[in-house]
Amino acid sequence: MRKYCKNCCTKHLAQALILLEESRHGHPTHKWLAIGHLAEAASEIESYDVTIYGMIREARKNVEEHGVCDIMEILEALEAVTKYLETQ
């Protein structure tokens, strides 16, 4: 089994952002792909930073329960991961 990767977390967050935008512009099934990427992003960071993990999980739950989330939730998580990586 491979180690979790903080850099992969940023990749999954960025992909989730793109897919959520596509879901708003006529591709509703992309929402489910975004949910998958958010789940992967959370898994990648959980062992490193539980606060960021919680931010990502909350964004994912909002998409699951309400069909949307505030894009700022994901951008804030992405910024937090980026700052975390800069300190490592």
N, C-alpha and C positions, 0 to 999 in steps of 0.2 A: 504494500500500500504506500502511496506517495505521501510526502509531507504536504501540509496545507501551504498555500502560497499567497502572501500579501499582495503581490503584484497581480495575481490572477483575480483578486477581489476587485481591483480597479477595472480590469478588462470586463468583468461581468456587470459591474455597475454601468459602465459606458454602454455596453450592449443593451442593457435593460432600458436605459434612457432612449436609445434609438428605437427600440421596439415599441415602447409606449407611445412615442410620437407617431410611428407608423399605424398603431392601433387607433389613434385619433383621426387619422386621415384615410379611412376606408379599409383598413385591414384589421378587423376586430379580433381575429384569432391570434394576432401578434401579442395581445395582452398576456396570453398563457405562456408564450415563450419568454416574455419579460419576467413573469412570475418565477419561472424556472431559473433565469439568470440571477434574480434577486436572491433566491434560495441558495444558489451556488456561491454568490458573493458573501452571503452571511456565513456559510460553512467555511469559506476560505479564511475569514478574519476572526472567527469565534475564539480560537485558542490564543490569539494575540491581543485582542482588545474587545472586551464584552460590551463596552459602551457603543462602539461602532457597530458591533453585531446587533445590538438592540435597535439602533437607528434603521439599519437595513431591514431587520425583521418587521419593524413597525410599518415601513413603506410597503413591504410585501403584503402584509396583512390588510392594509388599506386597499391595495389593488384587488386582492382576493375578495374582500367583503363589499367594496363599493364600486369596483370596476375601474377606479382611477386612484391616483395619489397625487399629491402636490409634487411636481417635479423638483421643487426646492428640497424636499426630503431626501431625494436621491443625490442631488448635487451637494448637499451638506454632508452626506455620508461619504461621497467621493472626495470632497475636500478634506474631511477628517482622515481618511485613509492616506491621502497624499501627504498630509502633514506628518502622520505617523511614520510613513516610509522615510521621510526626510530626516527623522530623528534616529533612525536605525543605522 
